């Protein structure tokens, strides 16, 4: 980790205004990322008991979460796609990361067990471009000796709603496939060349489970909780790795936060023999001109509590906690953006 926060003493002094124990219960509202929903729910349980803040969070997708905070209908938005600096300025927002997690590929192939099928970013792009249409395609068979792949149509499934998970996945495909980058690109919503859409992670996983030959993508914590059939992926070093805490942590440890503004780091395709190749931080968007200063302070107090007391909860849900230096840098950003 190369990030070294500055003026930490000022940060802590400026932060005490909203770290004092709450006199009474207070509710904060948030909306957006499904990626972050499991850990926000768990932190919400702990924060309610510890500091008297109740979280009302709606996992409606990153695109909708960005719209809601732009319209100020919630206290904070949540997105897995970092918002561009000009948009942050236009809508008077700051953004900060909360945890890191992987995006995994799930399949429904008769006879193929979890973490047995090998895939690459290039082959995933060809599948979602409609160029590879059968599971016994010669390229897939050559990559998977010893795995019995059936003569079965591939049924790609993607998020139909605006989704930060889609941004992370399509950003990864754009890194590995020039054709994908030129024809489809990366965003929370793209024009898919093949497959069918489903709303939310629930919809993607349910569709893949129901359709023989299905393939989709979901956040790692969700795949673990729902015991979905995941695949191996080839990483930047050429190794095929299984989705695991060790693999997510390896990728996160190679990230350099010091060269990015507004914490807008891209964690996809990090180097390292053990690194998982599709990974993202998830972000919170907070108005710098809040309608209610007390609500804004409560949001910061909630996430400060999560940073201080919620790392074990994050790890149990297969998220990688932010390095302490980054957590301290977030507190420094709060102190700079919310004076007094």
PyMOL commands that set and color helices and strands:
alter all, ss='L'
color gray80, all
select helices_A, chain A and resi 8-18+37-51+62-70+85-90+121-128+138-143+164-176+178-183+200-210+220-225+245-253+257-259+293-309+311-316+324-337
alter helices_A, ss='H'
color red, helices_A
select strands_A, chain A and resi 26-32+53-58+76-79+93-107+118-119+155-159+196-198+214-219+232-234+240-241+279-287+320-321
alter strands_A, ss='S'
color yellow, strands_A
deselect
rebuild
show_as cartoon
